[in-house]
Amino acid sequence: MTTSPVTTAIVLAAGLGTRMRPLTNAVPKPLVNLQDRPLIDHVLDRVSAAGISQAIVNVHFKADLIEQHVANRTAPQITISDERERLLDTGGGVKRALALIEDGPVLVHNSDSAWSEGMGSNIDRLLAMWDDDKMDGLLLLALGAHALGYDGRGDFVMAADGQLTRRAEHNMAPFAFTGVSIAHPRLLADTPDGPFSLNLVWDRAIEAGRLYGMRLDGKWMHVGTPEALREAEAWLEHQYDD
């Protein structure tokens, strides 16, 4: 386990889960099962194993079900960031959650981000790479061509030192965002009070040369649809087969 200034995670669990229907007709996407366990439990267990003691979970869609599910967790300790009245998107959700904790960098983790680890913990590696002096954000990235359930054009180009730039329009980029990052509160300075995307502040950080990335070691699974969920289940079941 890595000693780190990051002691809090923000778990984004407020989305509508429309692409995961009909499974999300009954439960919110964070409570959809992967290998007989809700997606959010995979995330919270991973956060706890990295030594992060507190998690802020934002809720909107079927919020009561998520609150009930996490109510008895002690590792990490859970605090709810309530977005029932207004869904704030990724950036707005992180900004509201930051108001509930002390100042300092936080781990931001989508509740549906899943992967099979390579050598060691990717979150431990991310925490170890964080450099407060030169970074406002550090993103965990996967090679899109090797990801399961991902058919996008990629999001970022990464330099040898990890500094990120955006994919040029109409081009392909090798790296896709996995839904996991470290963010310093200064990344959210001078942002709207309502809904906005983290893409807004990432673009600002790129212009300042302060957005970095780290390549995921292992197999990233983009679990966005019922079909992708079935593919992830099948891959995990047979990953060690000859």
N, C-alpha and C positions, 0 to 999 in steps of 0.2 A: 504494500500500500504506500502511496506517495504522500509526503507531507506537502500541503498545498494551502494557499490563501483562500481557496474555494471551499466554503463550508455549507453552501446552500445550493440546491437545484430548483429550477423553475420547470415544472412539467406541464406542457401545454396539452390540455385535455378538453378544450372547450369547443372544438370543431363540430360541424354538423354531420360529418361522416356520410355524405350523400353518395359517394362513389362505392361505399361498402354496403349499400342496400342490396338485398332485403335484410341482411343481418342486423343493420342498425335501426330497423323498424322496432325491434324489441329492446335493444340495449345500445348505449352510446359506443362509439368505436373503441375507446380505451378498454371497454369490458368485453370486447370480442376475444374469443380464446385463440391462442396459438399454443399448440401442444398442451391442451387441456388447462391452460392458465391464461387469465386475462392479459392483454398486451401491457396494460399499465403495471401489472405486477412484475413482468420481466424488467421494465424500466426501473421501478423503485428498488428492486433487488440489486440491480446493477449499480444504482446510485449509492445504496447502502454499502455494498462491497467495496466501493471506492473510498469509503471513509467520510462521505458527505452525510452530515447528521440531520439536516433539515431539508424538507421539500415543500415548495409552494405549488399547489395543484390548482390551475384555473378551471372553472366549470361554467357551462352555459347550457348545452343540449343535454337533456335528461340528467341535469345536475344532481338531483337527489340520489340517483342510483350510484353515481361516482362517490358522492360524499359518504353514503352508507358503506360502500365497499372499502374505502380507505380509513374509515373511522377508527378501527382497532389497531392500525399499524403503529409501531413504536420505533421502527428503524426503516427508513428515516422518520423523524417526527413530521407529521403532516399539518400544514396550514392551508386553508381554502381561500383562493382569490375568486370572489363571486362576480361573474359576468352575466348573471341571469337577465338583467335588464337590458344589456347592450353587449353584443359580441364585439370585441376590440381588435380582432386580427392578431397576428403574431407580435408585432411591435407594440401595439397598445396593450396587449395582454402581459408582455414582459414588463412594460413600464409600470402598470398597476401593481404587479407582483413585487417589483423592486421597492415600492413604498412600504411594504410589510416587513422589510429586513434591514439590517445594518448595511452601511456602505461597503462595497468590495465586489470583486468579480464573482459571477455566478455561472453555474452550469445550466444551460437551457437545453431541454430534451423534449422532443416531440413524443407524445405518448404512444405513437405507433411505429417508432423506429426500432427495427429488429436486425440483428446480425448474429452470425456465428463467429466467435472469437478466433483469432489466429494465435500467435505466441503471446500470451499475457493479455492484460486488460487494456482495451482501447481507451477507456476513460482515464485509467491511470496514466497512460502515455500522453493523453491530451492535457491532463493536469500538470504533468512534468514539463511539457513544452511551453506552457503559458509564461509569457514575459511581460510583466506589467509596464515596463519602461517603453516598449516598442509596439505593443499590441493594444487595440481597443476591442478586437474580436478575433477568435480563433475557431475555425470551423472544421469539423470532422467530415472528410470527403471520401468518396469511394470512386473507383474507376467505373464509369457508367457501363462500359462494354462488358464488365465482369459481374455486374449486379444482377440479382434475380428480380424479375418483375418490373424492370425499368426499361423504358423505350424512348426516353427523352434525348435531347441533343447535347446534354451536359450543361453545367452551370458556370464553371470556373476554369481558368488556366492558372497553374501554380508554378512559381519560379523555384529554383533550387533551394532558396532559403525559406520557402513556404509562403512568400508574399503572393497575394491573389489579385487577379484581374478578371473581368467578366468575359464570358464568351462573346465574340463579335457576332453581330446580327447576321443571320443566314449561315453561320459557320457551326462546326461541331467543337465541343470542348471535352477534354478527357474526364474531368472530374464532376461528379454530381454531389450535391449536398445531402447528407444523411439524416438531417433533422436534429443534429447534436452540435452544440457549440459552447464556448465560453464567451461571456460578454461582460465588459466592465460597464458600470452605470454611466460613465461619460459617453459611451456609445449612444445612449438615449437622450443626451442633453439637447435642449431646444427642439423637441419633437411635439407633434400635436397631442392634445389631451384625449382625443377620440381614437377611432380605429386607424391603424396604419400598419404597413408590412415591415418586417425586419429588413427587407430589401432596400428600403429607404436609407436606413442608417449604414447598411453594408456598403452601399454606393458611396456614401460620404467617407467612410473609413478607407475605401479603396483610393479615393482621390487624395487622402492624407497619407497614404502608404502605411496604414495601420491595421489592415485586415489580412490575416494569415490563415493558412490551412494545414492540416495534417492528414495523411492518407490512412484510411482504415486498414488494419491488418485482419483479414478474415473475409467472410462472405456477407455483403450487405443485401438485405431483402426489402424491397420496396413493397410493403404490404398495404396497397391502396384499394384493392378490389377483392371480392370473394374469390375470383380466379387466382389472383396473386397470393392470397392467403393459402389456398390449396397447394399451389406450387411451393410455397415456403414450408408448409407442413411436410410435403413429400421429400423435399431436399433435406430437411433436418432429420427426417427418419432414416434416410439412406446415406448421410454424409460420410459415414465411416465404412461403407461397403467397399469391397474391392472392385 
